Amino acid sequence: MKKYSRETQVGIFVLLGFMAIAYMSVKLGNVHLFSDDHYAIIAKFNDVTGLKINAPVQMYGVEMGFVEKIGIDLDSGMSSVTLRIRKDIKLTDDTIVSVKTSGLIGDKYVKLSRGGGETIKAGAVLRDTESAIDLEELISKYVFGGV
């Protein structure tokens, strides 16, 4: 009887360990499972160099969402970025979407600057965008006299 009791305790301990590893993988991996508290909007950019999926979306310095998908719109020749914004945040049709750099490492994030127009709905396309600044290109222009 004692043998089965010890095996049961070890089994429960191992099961709890696997559950903890799974939970931490989802949390630290920044995986958004069952996130129905966000809505999607699409922003069209000329260039999104350095922007990655799950990059934060900020407004007034506060995180409001994340980058869900980055693709190319071959019809318009522009980059198409799908943003997931919290449902409690209402954006307007003249919102300016910019790709900015944070810190010395150069991590990219999306900055929203709200306008005063009409409120948009999920799935709307924002075209008032500012592309990422390519620091390497600026330095090479300065070094080789292109500025």
N, C-alpha and C positions, 0 to 999 in steps of 0.2 A: 504494500500500500504506500509506503514511504517513497519508493522508487518512482511511482507514477506522479506523485505530488511534486517532486523535484523536477521531473521532465515537463510537467505542465507549467511550472514557474519559468523554466528556461524558455519554453515555447512562447509564453506570453511576453517575456522580455525581448526575444528576438522579433516578434511581431510588432511590438511598440517601437523597436529600433528601425524597422523597415518603414513604418508609418512616419516616423520623424524624418528619415532621409527623404521620403517622397514629398513631404510638406516643405522641407527646406529647399529641395530642388525646384519646386514650383515657385516659391517665394523669391529665392535668390536668382533664379533664372528669369525673373520678370515675365512669367507666363500669365496671360490674362485669360483664365478659363471662366466661362459663363459670365462674361462682363456685359450684362444687359443695362448697366447704368451709364453707358456711353452711347453717343450717336456718331455716325461717320459723316465727314465732309471731305471734299477733294480739293486740293490746291494744285494749280499748274505753274511750274517753274521752268525757267530757261536752263538752270543748272542747280543741282543739289549735291555737289561734290562733298563727300565726307559724311553726309547724313545717313544714319542707320535706322533700321527697324527697331522699335521700342524706344527711340529717342524721345525725351520729354517735350511736351508742348506747353509753353508758358504764356501767361498774360499777366502783366503788372508784377512779374517776378514770382508768380505763384503757379505751380504745376496744375494744368487743367486737363491734361490728357497725354496721349502718346501717338507716335507714328506707327500705323498699322501695316502699311504696304507702300512700297516705292516701285514705280514702273515707268514705262515710256508710252506716251500717246503718239503713235506713228502718224496719225492724221494731222495733228497740229505741230509735230516735231518738238514737243515739250516733255518734261518729266512730269509724271502724275504721282502725287503723294496723297495717300489716304490717311487722314487724321481721325483719331477717336477722341471726342470731346465729351466731358462729363455732361449729363443731361441737365444739370442745374445751371449751366453756363449758356446764355443766349448770345449768339453772334449775329452781326448784321451783315448785309450784303456788301458793304464797303470796308469790311475788315481787311487790314493789310497783314499778309502772312510773310514772315521773313525767316531765313535760315541764318542763325547766328552762331558764334563760337564762344564757348565758355572755358575759362581757364587757360593755362599755358600749354596744356597738352593738345588742345584743339578739338575737344569734343563738341559736336554740333547739336543744336537743339532748334526747335521751331518757336518763334516768338509771334504772338498775335497782338495786333494793335487795333482795338475796337473803334469803329466809326460810329456815325449817328444815323445810319440808314434803317431800312426795314429788317426785321428779324428773319433769318434764313431757317430753312427746314433741313432735316437729315438728308444727306445725299447731294446737297448743293455744291456747286463748283465755284471756288474763289479764284479770281484771276488777278487781283491786286497783290502781286508777290514781289519779293526782293530775293534774288538768288544769293547763294553762298559766295563769300569773297575767297578767292583762291590765293592764299598767302604766298605760295611758291611762285605764282605768276607775277605778283606784285614785286617780290624781291628780285626776280630775274629781270624784270623791266627796269628796276632801279639800278641794279648792278651793271647791266649792259646799256644803260642810257636811254631806255625807252620811255622814261617818265617825262 
